[in-house]
């Protein structure tokens, strides 16, 4: 079983739609969760960071963590064509002093005008 | 807004040659990382660096790889003898206390 699983997509939605992106993980030691956005051939750009179960909101983005189910989500409201990118979930353990991140494979999102 | 920068943006080299990839992390950050992403695959951790030493390295980071912080601003990744399978995007990242890592734009390494 992979440590972090993420549906690769592509996910195609019309402009204005609510987008739901998800990751599951197997390692219960993961305590810190991040969402990155990556445009083609660019570096990952940090969108959201959270470490507790529940919701965290930032503008049009909401990150949700359910540690009991080992499931995290990113919701994008009022999606825009500029949101078209690959979304990567990433996570790390609390005990790992190196702070290395384990990434999902990414979900490609296309927002149609 | 401070950002991580990387040079060159694209490096082409012959198999067996040495390459050095350069990074300038965000100035007040203490932790530095290299990750790589082979085309179409996930971002993979290579090495983390803190207090002038490696804190962890992955299985990928074998004896052909080394990292250095030669001065107060640069952070480099050296591959001593490149192989075809080293072709990938290499990302440098930095963080202050490890909580949030900020990535550079990457160096695309092509080994012929």
Backbone of each chain as ProteinMPNN parsed JSONL, in Angstrom:
{"seq_chain_A": "XXXXXXXXXXXXXXXXXXXXXXXXXXXXXXXXXXXXXXXXXXXXXXXXXXXXXXXXXXXXXXXXXXXXXXXXXXXXXXXXXXXXXXXXXXXXXXXXXXXXXXXXXXXXXXXXX", "coords_chain_A": {"N_chain_A": [[0.843, -1.194, 0.0], [0.583, 2.191, -0.907], [2.112, 5.006, 0.692], [0.905, 7.534, 0.498], [-1.947, 8.299, -1.25], [-3.405, 9.507, -4.217], [-5.819, 10.57, -6.448], [-5.051, 10.715, -9.834], [-6.519, 12.122, -11.725], [-7.343, 13.396, -15.035], [-9.291, 16.087, -13.636], [-12.042, 17.712, -14.714], [-13.788, 20.692, -14.729], [-16.489, 23.1, -14.905], [-16.081, 26.672, -15.029], [-16.495, 28.4, -11.963], [-17.458, 26.283, -10.519], [-17.527, 24.157, -7.567], [-14.696, 22.606, -6.374], [-13.431, 19.486, -5.382], [-10.727, 17.962, -3.952], [-8.762, 15.157, -3.099], [-6.886, 13.158, -0.736], [-5.63, 10.089, 0.509], [-4.065, 8.398, 3.229], [-1.717, 6.103, 4.689], [-0.051, 5.979, 6.88], [-0.281, 6.439, 10.182], [1.249, 8.107, 11.669], [1.599, 10.475, 10.375], [1.193, 13.878, 10.81], [1.125, 16.467, 9.975], [-0.095, 18.442, 7.377], [-0.192, 19.415, 4.001], [-1.128, 21.36, 1.17], [-0.155, 21.785, -2.117], [0.147, 23.724, -5.085], [0.896, 23.164, -8.441], [2.025, 24.432, -11.348], [2.533, 23.631, -14.807], [5.741, 22.381, -15.295], [6.829, 23.959, -13.29], [7.77, 25.002, -9.932], [6.428, 23.522, -6.892], [3.852, 25.311, -5.236], [3.042, 26.567, -2.164], [-0.143, 26.204, -0.779], [-1.927, 25.606, 1.365], [-1.636, 24.834, 4.829], [-1.929, 22.602, 7.475], [-2.481, 21.14, 10.715], [-4.252, 19.972, 12.373], [-7.198, 18.009, 12.969], [-10.202, 18.731, 11.19], [-11.474, 21.771, 9.732], [-9.836, 24.263, 7.713], [-9.787, 27.493, 6.551], [-9.016, 29.603, 3.772], [-9.527, 32.238, 2.026], [-10.759, 31.358, -1.096], [-10.169, 28.741, -0.666], [-10.439, 25.71, 1.176], [-9.124, 23.597, 3.536], [-9.401, 20.315, 4.664], [-9.142, 17.962, 7.237], [-9.241, 14.647, 8.262], [-8.254, 12.748, 10.595], [-8.938, 10.34, 11.756], [-9.977, 8.837, 9.72], [-7.89, 8.928, 8.024], [-7.69, 10.796, 5.887], [-7.603, 13.499, 3.704], [-8.715, 16.638, 2.407], [-9.066, 19.13, -0.158], [-10.892, 21.929, -0.847], [-12.061, 23.97, -3.427], [-13.636, 26.911, -3.94], [-15.833, 28.626, -6.237], [-14.355, 28.187, -8.682], [-11.719, 29.092, -10.933], [-10.442, 29.601, -14.292], [-7.702, 30.079, -14.0], [-7.051, 28.482, -11.908], [-6.429, 26.1, -12.944], [-4.263, 23.493, -12.82], [-1.835, 21.247, -11.366], [-2.563, 19.651, -8.353], [-1.016, 18.99, -5.373], [-0.928, 16.89, -2.607], [0.755, 16.84, 0.525], [2.637, 15.529, 3.242], [3.866, 15.102, 6.604], [5.57, 13.502, 9.356], [5.337, 13.991, 12.922], [7.489, 13.327, 14.388], [9.661, 13.24, 12.814], [12.68, 14.529, 12.471], [13.903, 15.587, 10.319], [12.032, 16.799, 8.809], [11.084, 15.961, 6.354], [9.011, 15.866, 3.473], [6.318, 13.883, 2.352], [4.9, 13.221, -0.671], [1.788, 13.135, -2.474], [0.766, 11.811, -5.667], [-0.389, 13.776, -7.153], [-3.17, 15.637, -8.467], [-4.518, 16.429, -11.508], [-6.091, 19.36, -12.452], [-8.548, 20.866, -14.442], [-10.081, 23.798, -15.257], [-12.74, 24.837, -16.998], [-13.472, 27.606, -19.093]], "CA_chain_A": [[0.0, 0.0, 0.0], [1.357, 3.413, -0.964], [1.944, 5.85, 1.881], [-0.04, 8.611, 0.183], [-2.61, 8.026, -2.521], [-4.13, 10.661, -4.738], [-6.344, 10.297, -7.779], [-4.319, 11.591, -10.753], [-7.384, 12.87, -12.628], [-7.659, 14.791, -14.799], [-10.598, 16.502, -13.189], [-12.451, 18.837, -15.55], [-14.989, 21.315, -14.177], [-16.768, 24.424, -15.486], [-15.769, 27.836, -14.199], [-17.488, 28.665, -10.936], [-17.802, 25.058, -9.783], [-16.775, 23.806, -6.358], [-13.813, 21.48, -6.662], [-13.011, 18.699, -4.23], [-9.524, 17.167, -4.215], [-8.616, 14.3, -1.922], [-5.762, 12.238, -0.543], [-5.68, 9.175, 1.637], [-2.727, 7.999, 3.647], [-1.728, 4.877, 5.486], [0.808, 6.12, 8.043], [-0.985, 7.222, 11.202], [2.198, 9.045, 12.266], [1.519, 11.77, 9.7], [0.489, 14.839, 11.658], [1.12, 17.786, 9.346], [-0.631, 18.236, 6.038], [-0.067, 20.57, 3.141], [-1.548, 21.322, -0.227], [0.636, 22.607, -3.02], [-0.31, 23.851, -6.466], [2.041, 23.12, -9.344], [1.787, 24.653, -12.761], [3.383, 22.789, -15.628], [7.184, 22.633, -15.305], [7.162, 24.954, -12.268], [7.902, 24.458, -8.6], [5.214, 23.512, -6.063], [3.541, 26.556, -4.53], [2.277, 26.226, -0.976], [-1.477, 26.793, -0.682], [-2.531, 25.444, 2.685], [-0.903, 24.021, 5.794], [-2.734, 22.369, 8.656], [-1.983, 20.023, 11.523], [-5.291, 19.428, 13.24], [-8.416, 17.565, 12.304], [-11.179, 19.802, 11.034], [-11.381, 22.628, 8.54], [-9.094, 25.518, 7.736], [-10.213, 28.233, 5.373], [-8.194, 30.739, 3.343], [-10.104, 32.732, 0.785], [-11.597, 30.362, -1.779], [-9.657, 27.405, -0.365], [-10.677, 25.108, 2.484], [-8.458, 22.313, 3.754], [-10.105, 19.499, 5.646], [-8.361, 16.802, 7.676], [-9.919, 13.66, 9.095], [-7.175, 11.828, 10.968], [-9.48, 9.021, 12.092], [-10.148, 8.13, 8.45], [-6.659, 9.129, 7.251], [-8.255, 11.361, 4.663], [-7.564, 14.95, 3.662], [-9.367, 17.213, 1.236], [-8.948, 20.55, -0.472], [-12.042, 22.42, -1.592], [-11.878, 25.265, -4.091], [-14.928, 27.499, -4.3], [-15.823, 29.568, -7.352], [-13.115, 27.881, -9.4], [-11.366, 29.96, -12.055], [-9.502, 28.965, -15.233], [-6.334, 30.197, -13.488], [-6.836, 27.395, -10.943], [-6.013, 24.899, -13.687], [-2.912, 23.143, -12.383], [-1.795, 19.988, -10.627], [-2.613, 19.887, -6.913], [-0.264, 17.963, -4.667], [-0.975, 16.85, -1.149], [2.035, 16.468, 1.112], [2.481, 15.361, 4.68], [5.057, 14.655, 7.327], [5.318, 13.062, 10.726], [5.734, 14.928, 13.967], [8.74, 12.887, 15.002], [10.717, 13.274, 11.825], [13.432, 15.766, 12.696], [14.366, 16.141, 9.052], [10.885, 17.495, 8.224], [10.881, 15.6, 4.955], [7.62, 15.763, 3.044], [5.907, 12.79, 1.475], [3.919, 13.791, -1.578], [0.934, 12.348, -3.342], [1.168, 11.884, -7.077], [-0.966, 14.976, -7.753], [-4.399, 15.58, -9.26], [-4.549, 17.5, -12.51], [-7.388, 20.037, -12.502], [-8.795, 21.77, -15.564], [-11.291, 24.598, -15.089], [-13.129, 25.296, -18.337], [-14.161, 28.919, -19.059]], "C_chain_A": [[0.88, 1.245, 0.0], [1.098, 4.237, 0.285], [0.894, 6.923, 1.669], [-0.636, 8.333, -1.188], [-3.464, 9.214, -2.926], [-4.568, 10.319, -6.15], [-5.68, 11.237, -8.774], [-5.198, 12.46, -11.648], [-7.107, 12.488, -14.077], [-9.107, 15.01, -14.364], [-10.953, 17.77, -13.962], [-13.764, 19.39, -15.033], [-15.248, 22.634, -14.888], [-16.386, 25.532, -14.509], [-16.89, 28.101, -13.206], [-17.862, 27.455, -10.099], [-17.006, 24.968, -8.481], [-15.985, 22.536, -6.668], [-13.439, 20.793, -5.353], [-11.84, 17.807, -4.629], [-9.188, 16.399, -2.948], [-7.325, 13.502, -1.923], [-6.086, 11.319, 0.622], [-4.257, 8.776, 1.987], [-2.818, 6.817, 4.584], [-0.965, 5.017, 6.8], [0.139, 7.019, 9.082], [-0.053, 8.215, 11.909], [2.202, 10.403, 11.555], [0.646, 12.709, 10.524], [0.335, 16.21, 11.008], [0.802, 17.602, 7.87], [-0.595, 19.535, 5.244], [-0.687, 20.309, 1.782], [-0.681, 22.291, -1.013], [-0.043, 22.629, -4.386], [0.939, 23.891, -7.343], [1.576, 23.341, -10.772], [2.836, 23.876, -13.551], [4.83, 23.276, -15.629], [7.59, 23.766, -14.362], [7.3, 24.262, -10.929], [6.574, 24.432, -7.862], [5.073, 24.806, -5.27], [2.633, 26.211, -3.357], [0.944, 26.979, -0.947], [-2.005, 26.778, 0.75], [-1.644, 24.552, 3.541], [-1.788, 23.832, 7.013], [-2.199, 21.171, 9.421], [-3.058, 19.447, 12.429], [-6.467, 18.941, 12.417], [-9.412, 18.718, 12.249], [-10.884, 20.591, 9.782], [-10.516, 23.849, 8.781], [-9.393, 26.244, 6.43], [-9.244, 29.375, 5.078], [-8.716, 31.189, 1.99], [-11.028, 31.698, 0.159], [-11.215, 28.928, -1.455], [-10.017, 26.975, 1.054], [-9.964, 23.764, 2.523], [-9.18, 21.593, 4.873], [-9.265, 18.271, 5.96], [-9.232, 15.925, 8.549], [-8.887, 12.59, 9.447], [-7.707, 10.435, 11.282], [-9.659, 8.185, 10.835], [-8.901, 8.191, 7.581], [-7.01, 9.686, 5.864], [-8.157, 12.874, 4.751], [-8.163, 15.442, 2.359], [-8.988, 18.675, 1.075], [-10.163, 20.921, -1.305], [-11.691, 23.798, -2.176], [-13.259, 25.765, -4.488], [-14.757, 28.448, -5.482], [-14.553, 29.396, -8.2], [-12.966, 28.759, -10.644], [-10.457, 29.21, -13.026], [-8.053, 29.031, -14.749], [-6.031, 29.162, -12.401], [-6.392, 26.106, -11.628], [-4.538, 24.622, -13.429], [-2.97, 21.728, -11.82], [-1.722, 20.301, -9.139], [-1.998, 18.688, -6.197], [-0.588, 18.022, -3.178], [0.406, 16.396, -0.662], [1.845, 16.367, 2.618], [3.784, 14.908, 5.306], [4.672, 14.237, 8.73], [5.761, 14.141, 11.701], [7.131, 14.603, 14.462], [9.934, 13.049, 14.084], [11.489, 14.586, 11.925], [13.95, 16.374, 11.407], [13.271, 16.948, 8.363], [10.624, 17.113, 6.77], [9.389, 15.451, 4.663], [7.44, 14.538, 2.158], [4.751, 13.302, 0.637], [3.016, 12.716, -2.166], [1.364, 12.573, -4.785], [0.575, 13.1, -7.789], [-2.236, 14.696, -8.532], [-4.388, 16.747, -10.229], [-5.963, 18.055, -12.618], [-7.442, 20.948, -13.713], [-10.11, 22.481, -15.323], [-11.608, 25.238, -16.431], [-13.852, 26.637, -18.248], [-15.634, 28.781, -19.468]], "O_chain_A": [[1.809, 1.355, 0.8], [0.015, 4.184, 0.867], [0.085, 7.192, 2.557], [0.089, 8.153, -2.167], [-4.142, 9.836, -2.108], [-3.772, 9.832, -6.954], [-5.734, 12.453, -8.585], [-4.716, 13.413, -12.26], [-6.675, 11.365, -14.336], [-10.005, 14.23, -14.681], [-10.251, 18.777, -13.873], [-14.745, 18.656, -14.909], [-14.315, 23.232, -15.425], [-16.377, 25.324, -13.296], [-18.071, 28.038, -13.547], [-18.521, 27.597, -9.069], [-15.967, 25.607, -8.317], [-16.525, 21.542, -7.151], [-13.166, 21.449, -4.347], [-11.959, 16.992, -5.543], [-9.313, 16.932, -1.845], [-6.753, 13.21, -2.973], [-6.73, 11.719, 1.591], [-3.36, 8.812, 1.143], [-3.857, 6.562, 5.194], [-1.206, 4.254, 7.736], [0.012, 8.225, 8.874], [-0.518, 9.069, 12.664], [2.75, 11.373, 12.078], [-0.483, 12.379, 10.885], [-0.487, 17.019, 11.44], [1.352, 16.727, 7.203], [-0.925, 20.606, 5.754], [-0.755, 19.172, 1.317], [-0.498, 23.447, -0.633], [-0.715, 21.676, -4.781], [1.914, 24.57, -7.021], [0.829, 22.537, -11.33], [3.888, 23.513, -13.025], [5.105, 24.439, -15.927], [8.581, 24.454, -14.607], [6.987, 23.078, -10.797], [5.684, 25.228, -8.162], [6.041, 25.323, -4.712], [1.568, 25.624, -3.547], [0.897, 28.203, -1.07], [-2.464, 27.793, 1.273], [-0.989, 23.638, 3.041], [-2.342, 24.802, 7.531], [-1.547, 20.297, 8.851], [-2.786, 18.513, 13.183], [-6.697, 19.41, 11.302], [-9.457, 19.565, 13.141], [-10.151, 20.151, 8.897], [-10.462, 24.395, 9.883], [-9.266, 25.677, 5.345], [-8.724, 30.025, 5.985], [-8.396, 30.608, 0.954], [-11.965, 31.22, 0.799], [-11.868, 27.994, -1.919], [-9.918, 27.755, 2.002], [-10.17, 22.908, 1.663], [-9.526, 22.185, 5.895], [-8.74, 17.619, 5.057], [-9.886, 16.41, 9.472], [-8.676, 11.645, 8.688], [-6.996, 9.448, 11.094], [-9.511, 6.964, 10.873], [-8.856, 7.574, 6.516], [-6.665, 9.113, 4.831], [-8.571, 13.471, 5.744], [-8.123, 14.753, 1.34], [-8.639, 19.359, 2.037], [-10.433, 20.308, -2.338], [-11.111, 24.655, -1.508], [-13.962, 25.127, -5.271], [-13.68, 29.001, -5.701], [-13.789, 30.34, -8.399], [-13.943, 29.114, -11.305], [-9.769, 28.273, -12.621], [-7.26, 28.14, -15.051], [-4.873, 28.988, -12.019], [-6.024, 25.137, -10.964], [-3.675, 25.425, -13.781], [-4.026, 21.096, -11.803], [-0.91, 21.123, -8.713], [-2.404, 17.542, -6.391], [-0.526, 19.088, -2.566], [1.119, 15.668, -1.352], [0.992, 17.043, 3.194], [4.681, 14.401, 4.632], [3.596, 14.571, 9.227], [6.47, 15.08, 11.337], [7.868, 15.486, 14.902], [11.081, 13.002, 14.527], [10.997, 15.633, 11.505], [14.384, 17.525, 11.385], [13.553, 17.703, 7.432], [10.001, 17.879, 6.034], [8.617, 14.975, 5.497], [8.293, 14.209, 1.333], [3.741, 13.761, 1.171], [3.409, 11.562, -2.335], [2.213, 13.415, -5.076], [0.986, 13.424, -8.903], [-2.368, 13.655, -9.176], [-4.265, 17.904, -9.827], [-6.916, 17.31, -12.849], [-6.508, 21.704, -13.982], [-11.149, 21.834, -15.197], [-10.852, 26.068, -16.936], [-14.749, 26.799, -17.42], [-16.362, 29.773, -19.496]]}, "seq_chain_B": "XXXXXXXXXXXXXXXXXXXXXXXXXXXXXXXXXXXXXXXXXXXXXXXXXXXXXXXXXXXXXXXXXXXXXXXXXXXXXXXXXXXXXXXXXXXXXXXXXXXXXXXXXXXXXXXX", "coords_chain_B": {"N_chain_B": [[7.926, 39.775, -1.958], [9.738, 37.282, -0.282], [11.602, 34.682, -1.936], [12.564, 31.4, -3.046], [15.311, 30.838, -5.081], [16.654, 29.322, -8.047], [19.388, 28.103, -9.968], [21.027, 26.587, -12.807], [18.095, 27.165, -14.908], [17.715, 25.176, -16.705], [19.685, 22.39, -17.362], [21.857, 20.704, -19.395], [23.633, 17.742, -19.809], [26.317, 15.421, -20.371], [26.268, 11.898, -19.92], [27.963, 10.664, -17.101], [29.271, 12.987, -16.522], [29.953, 15.639, -14.167], [27.62, 17.577, -12.321], [26.507, 20.656, -10.935], [23.97, 21.933, -9.086], [22.368, 24.899, -8.226], [21.11, 26.867, -5.518], [19.392, 29.498, -3.93], [18.256, 29.893, -0.872], [15.43, 31.182, 1.066], [16.175, 34.019, 2.978], [16.194, 34.072, 5.917], [15.777, 31.49, 6.626], [16.295, 28.211, 8.032], [16.36, 25.525, 7.482], [17.038, 23.319, 4.838], [16.388, 21.799, 1.688], [16.48, 19.249, -0.827], [14.552, 18.062, -3.477], [13.323, 15.803, -5.957], [11.744, 15.411, -9.159], [10.82, 13.148, -11.362], [9.788, 13.138, -14.732], [6.32, 13.109, -14.96], [6.021, 11.751, -12.632], [5.834, 11.469, -8.992], [6.761, 14.042, -6.625], [9.817, 13.62, -4.994], [11.561, 13.185, -1.978], [14.937, 14.03, -1.418], [17.11, 14.948, 0.264], [17.727, 16.471, 3.438], [18.886, 19.361, 5.204], [20.517, 20.858, 7.855], [21.896, 23.166, 10.117], [24.427, 23.056, 9.005], [24.817, 20.391, 8.342], [23.844, 17.179, 7.004], [20.6, 16.145, 7.756], [18.808, 14.172, 7.112], [18.72, 11.656, 4.576], [17.513, 10.244, 1.528], [17.043, 6.962, 0.042], [17.659, 7.34, -2.574], [19.624, 9.22, -2.597], [22.577, 8.609, -3.048], [26.128, 7.78, -2.94], [26.937, 9.282, -5.063], [25.816, 11.72, -4.872], [25.991, 14.926, -3.333], [25.731, 17.572, -0.918], [26.049, 21.043, -0.182], [26.675, 23.969, 1.715], [28.115, 26.524, 0.832], [28.495, 29.178, 1.514], [26.915, 31.935, 3.223], [24.558, 32.102, 1.814], [24.118, 30.419, -0.432], [23.065, 27.151, -1.518], [23.957, 24.037, -2.51], [23.593, 21.273, -4.8], [25.365, 18.535, -5.747], [26.025, 16.287, -8.335], [28.035, 13.687, -8.909], [28.79, 11.872, -11.01], [26.891, 11.729, -13.554], [23.928, 9.871, -14.413], [21.745, 8.392, -16.857], [19.263, 8.044, -15.697], [19.161, 10.06, -13.855], [17.982, 12.209, -14.94], [15.659, 14.695, -14.479], [13.381, 16.982, -12.797], [14.773, 19.106, -10.453], [14.177, 20.268, -7.3], [14.748, 22.808, -5.007], [14.15, 23.566, -1.607], [13.162, 25.551, 1.225], [12.835, 26.193, 4.75], [11.683, 27.754, 7.815], [11.255, 26.758, 10.582], [10.694, 24.262, 9.741], [8.041, 23.776, 9.412], [6.596, 24.88, 7.204], [7.412, 24.491, 3.963], [9.041, 26.131, 1.355], [9.23, 26.179, -2.077], [11.615, 26.322, -4.75], [11.765, 27.311, -8.266], [12.827, 25.238, -9.683], [15.285, 23.132, -11.34], [15.734, 21.867, -14.458], [17.144, 18.92, -15.271], [18.827, 17.348, -17.798], [20.155, 14.418, -18.901], [22.273, 13.152, -21.24]], "CA_chain_B": [[7.841, 38.576, -1.122], [10.955, 36.473, -0.45], [11.392, 33.432, -2.645], [13.711, 30.538, -3.3], [15.722, 30.889, -6.484], [17.504, 28.211, -8.468], [20.069, 28.238, -11.255], [20.323, 27.152, -13.966], [16.733, 26.65, -15.052], [17.843, 23.938, -17.475], [21.066, 21.939, -17.49], [22.026, 19.513, -20.23], [24.969, 17.212, -19.578], [26.592, 14.078, -20.874], [26.371, 10.854, -18.905], [29.284, 10.571, -16.503], [29.771, 14.31, -16.145], [29.522, 16.205, -12.883], [26.808, 18.791, -12.384], [26.205, 21.345, -9.681], [22.73, 22.712, -9.13], [22.498, 25.947, -7.206], [19.886, 27.354, -4.905], [19.49, 30.517, -2.885], [17.048, 29.778, -0.044], [14.929, 32.399, 1.696], [17.345, 34.436, 3.764], [16.205, 33.774, 7.35], [15.421, 30.091, 6.83], [17.323, 27.408, 8.671], [16.319, 24.169, 6.97], [17.149, 23.315, 3.384], [16.01, 20.491, 1.152], [16.404, 18.97, -2.255], [13.602, 17.058, -3.929], [13.35, 15.678, -7.406], [10.509, 14.929, -9.777], [10.97, 12.584, -12.694], [8.634, 13.529, -15.538], [5.115, 12.296, -14.814], [6.003, 11.035, -11.354], [5.624, 12.316, -7.827], [7.905, 14.73, -6.032], [10.471, 12.712, -4.049], [12.562, 13.747, -1.082], [16.32, 13.562, -1.566], [17.987, 15.231, 1.399], [17.469, 17.674, 4.241], [20.16, 19.923, 5.666], [20.297, 21.811, 8.949], [23.066, 23.412, 10.957], [25.612, 22.663, 8.24], [24.987, 18.957, 8.122], [22.679, 16.446, 6.517], [19.79, 15.578, 8.823], [18.297, 12.904, 6.591], [18.809, 11.474, 3.139], [16.728, 9.107, 1.064], [17.804, 5.896, -0.632], [18.108, 7.853, -3.871], [20.789, 10.074, -2.335], [23.713, 7.712, -2.803], [27.45, 8.404, -2.859], [27.133, 10.185, -6.2], [25.209, 13.0, -4.53], [26.464, 15.638, -2.148], [25.178, 18.916, -0.753], [26.978, 21.956, 0.471], [26.266, 25.366, 1.875], [29.48, 27.067, 0.816], [28.528, 30.49, 2.145], [25.687, 32.159, 3.975], [23.354, 32.254, 1.017], [23.904, 29.384, -1.432], [22.913, 25.747, -1.128], [24.189, 23.357, -3.779], [23.491, 19.83, -4.96], [26.32, 18.048, -6.741], [25.956, 14.895, -8.78], [29.421, 13.498, -9.343], [28.869, 11.171, -12.288], [25.463, 11.624, -13.862], [23.395, 8.725, -15.135], [20.544, 8.738, -17.618], [18.104, 8.068, -14.8], [19.168, 11.276, -13.041], [17.198, 13.228, -15.641], [14.487, 15.016, -13.668], [13.357, 18.338, -12.237], [15.31, 19.142, -9.093], [13.645, 21.406, -6.573], [15.284, 23.206, -3.717], [13.138, 24.147, -0.728], [13.682, 25.991, 2.518], [11.813, 26.481, 5.753], [12.276, 28.331, 9.014], [11.305, 25.703, 11.582], [10.305, 22.972, 9.155], [6.614, 23.619, 9.246], [6.146, 25.197, 5.853], [8.537, 24.498, 3.041], [8.822, 26.919, 0.152], [9.997, 25.565, -3.149], [12.084, 27.101, -5.87], [11.147, 26.991, -9.563], [13.369, 23.982, -10.19], [16.259, 23.007, -12.424], [15.48, 20.666, -15.268], [18.404, 18.269, -15.635], [18.737, 16.375, -18.879], [21.4, 13.665, -19.055], [22.275, 12.493, -22.571]], "C_chain_B": [[9.09, 37.715, -1.358], [10.637, 35.159, -1.156], [12.699, 32.673, -2.778], [14.046, 30.642, -4.781], [16.676, 29.744, -6.792], [18.139, 28.529, -9.816], [20.881, 26.97, -11.54], [18.886, 26.638, -14.009], [16.742, 25.323, -15.831], [19.323, 23.629, -17.645], [21.076, 20.671, -18.33], [23.463, 19.031, -20.046], [25.093, 15.827, -20.18], [26.695, 13.118, -19.698], [27.815, 10.759, -18.404], [29.877, 11.901, -16.077], [29.237, 14.722, -14.775], [28.659, 17.433, -13.128], [26.623, 19.352, -10.984], [24.966, 22.193, -9.897], [22.744, 23.669, -7.949], [21.147, 26.483, -6.767], [20.242, 28.499, -3.947], [18.2, 30.45, -2.087], [16.596, 31.146, 0.461], [15.851, 32.749, 2.856], [17.308, 34.057, 5.247], [15.829, 32.33, 7.651], [16.613, 29.269, 7.3], [17.429, 25.993, 8.102], [16.28, 24.224, 5.439], [16.977, 21.893, 2.878], [16.256, 20.446, -0.354], [15.393, 17.848, -2.467], [13.814, 16.906, -5.429], [12.017, 15.137, -7.896], [10.839, 14.457, -11.18], [9.676, 12.863, -13.442], [7.469, 12.564, -15.36], [5.021, 11.556, -13.493], [5.885, 12.019, -10.185], [6.91, 12.995, -7.385], [8.488, 13.84, -4.934], [11.536, 13.447, -3.245], [13.938, 13.156, -1.375], [17.095, 13.72, -0.265], [17.494, 16.47, 2.136], [18.766, 18.074, 4.929], [19.867, 20.986, 6.708], [21.577, 21.949, 9.738], [24.33, 22.85, 10.313], [25.869, 21.162, 8.163], [23.689, 18.337, 7.625], [21.924, 15.89, 7.709], [19.104, 14.288, 8.386], [18.519, 12.859, 5.088], [18.03, 10.232, 2.752], [17.652, 8.074, 0.413], [18.349, 6.365, -1.979], [19.439, 8.578, -3.72], [21.983, 9.194, -1.996], [25.029, 8.494, -2.853], [27.744, 9.349, -4.021], [26.619, 11.59, -5.92], [25.916, 13.621, -3.329], [25.807, 17.017, -2.11], [26.17, 19.738, 0.039], [26.312, 23.303, 0.624], [27.581, 26.144, 1.977], [29.615, 28.448, 1.444], [27.182, 30.714, 2.813], [24.427, 32.182, 3.145], [23.089, 31.085, 0.066], [23.789, 27.994, -0.822], [22.998, 24.958, -2.422], [23.975, 21.855, -3.682], [24.457, 19.434, -6.065], [26.029, 16.591, -7.051], [27.281, 14.616, -9.462], [29.54, 12.885, -10.73], [27.441, 10.851, -12.712], [25.129, 10.375, -14.661], [22.142, 9.175, -15.878], [19.333, 8.912, -16.693], [18.108, 9.247, -13.822], [18.391, 12.407, -13.705], [15.888, 13.454, -14.898], [14.475, 16.519, -13.424], [13.874, 18.245, -10.812], [14.838, 20.436, -8.432], [14.389, 21.596, -5.259], [14.133, 23.781, -2.905], [13.804, 24.611, 0.552], [12.525, 26.255, 3.459], [12.49, 27.078, 6.98], [12.372, 27.281, 10.115], [10.763, 24.386, 11.064], [8.832, 22.843, 8.886], [6.14, 23.851, 7.819], [7.36, 25.344, 4.958], [8.161, 25.243, 1.769], [9.793, 26.432, -0.917], [10.459, 26.602, -4.171], [11.437, 26.646, -7.171], [11.699, 25.726, -10.201], [14.45, 24.151, -11.245], [15.939, 21.724, -13.168], [16.825, 20.119, -15.723], [18.122, 17.222, -16.701], [20.101, 15.728, -19.052], [21.321, 12.884, -20.361], [23.242, 11.323, -22.611]], "O_chain_B": [[9.454, 37.451, -2.504], [9.553, 34.597, -0.998], [13.787, 33.233, -2.639], [13.162, 30.545, -5.633], [17.402, 29.262, -5.923], [17.518, 29.138, -10.687], [21.375, 26.34, -10.605], [18.512, 25.767, -13.224], [15.88, 24.467, -15.632], [20.112, 24.494, -18.023], [20.395, 19.694, -18.018], [24.401, 19.825, -20.119], [24.099, 15.156, -20.459], [27.153, 13.487, -18.617], [28.76, 10.773, -19.192], [30.872, 11.94, -15.353], [28.217, 14.221, -14.301], [28.931, 18.229, -14.027], [26.589, 18.621, -9.994], [24.923, 23.055, -10.776], [23.086, 23.297, -6.826], [20.188, 26.539, -7.536], [21.259, 28.46, -3.255], [17.156, 30.897, -2.562], [17.301, 32.142, 0.299], [16.258, 31.876, 3.623], [18.365, 33.737, 5.791], [15.588, 31.982, 8.807], [17.768, 29.583, 7.012], [18.467, 25.344, 8.229], [15.592, 25.05, 4.839], [17.358, 20.924, 3.534], [16.239, 21.466, -1.043], [15.376, 16.845, -1.755], [14.405, 17.767, -6.081], [11.269, 14.498, -7.156], [11.103, 15.26, -12.075], [8.593, 12.829, -12.857], [7.605, 11.36, -15.579], [4.063, 10.821, -13.252], [5.842, 13.234, -10.376], [8.008, 12.564, -7.736], [7.766, 13.365, -4.057], [12.311, 14.234, -3.789], [14.087, 11.948, -1.557], [17.666, 12.758, 0.25], [16.926, 17.387, 1.542], [19.629, 17.239, 5.201], [19.074, 21.899, 6.478], [22.265, 20.962, 10.0], [25.179, 22.255, 10.977], [26.999, 20.724, 7.945], [22.601, 18.885, 7.799], [22.512, 15.241, 8.575], [18.849, 13.409, 9.21], [18.508, 13.889, 4.413], [17.899, 9.291, 3.535], [18.855, 8.285, 0.259], [19.362, 5.861, -2.464], [20.279, 8.545, -4.62], [22.357, 9.044, -0.833], [25.029, 9.724, -2.813], [28.695, 10.129, -3.964], [26.944, 12.534, -6.64], [26.376, 12.918, -2.428], [25.386, 17.551, -3.136], [26.992, 19.229, 0.801], [25.506, 23.726, -0.205], [28.089, 26.387, 3.071], [30.704, 28.847, 1.856], [26.394, 29.779, 2.952], [23.329, 32.273, 3.694], [21.928, 30.789, -0.216], [24.341, 27.709, 0.241], [22.204, 25.179, -3.336], [24.154, 21.249, -2.625], [24.375, 19.939, -7.185], [25.816, 15.774, -6.155], [27.611, 15.234, -10.475], [30.334, 13.359, -11.542], [26.859, 9.849, -12.296], [25.925, 9.891, -15.466], [21.557, 10.211, -15.562], [18.502, 9.8, -16.884], [17.165, 9.414, -13.049], [18.167, 13.45, -13.091], [15.104, 12.524, -14.709], [15.409, 17.234, -13.785], [13.442, 17.379, -10.051], [15.067, 21.537, -8.934], [14.619, 20.646, -4.51], [13.238, 24.416, -3.461], [14.875, 24.128, 0.92], [11.396, 26.505, 3.037], [13.698, 26.937, 7.172], [13.478, 26.946, 10.541], [10.414, 23.498, 11.842], [8.402, 21.91, 8.208], [5.349, 23.067, 7.296], [8.215, 26.205, 5.168], [7.102, 25.013, 1.185], [10.995, 26.297, -0.689], [9.793, 27.608, -4.417], [10.649, 25.7, -7.178], [11.115, 25.198, -11.147], [14.52, 25.164, -11.941], [15.883, 20.642, -12.584], [17.554, 20.774, -16.467], [17.289, 16.334, -16.524], [21.089, 16.412, -19.32], [20.423, 12.066, -20.561], [23.37, 10.663, -23.642]]}, "name": "protein", "num_of_chains": 2, "seq": "XXXXXXXXXXXXXXXXXXXXXXXXXXXXXXXXXXXXXXXXXXXXXXXXXXXXXXXXXXXXXXXXXXXXXXXXXXXXXXXXXXXXXXXXXXXXXXXXXXXXXXXXXXXXXXXXXXXXXXXXXXXXXXXXXXXXXXXXXXXXXXXXXXXXXXXXXXXXXXXXXXXXXXXXXXXXXXXXXXXXXXXXXXXXXXXXXXXXXXXXXXXXXXXXXXXXXXXXXXXXXXXXX"}
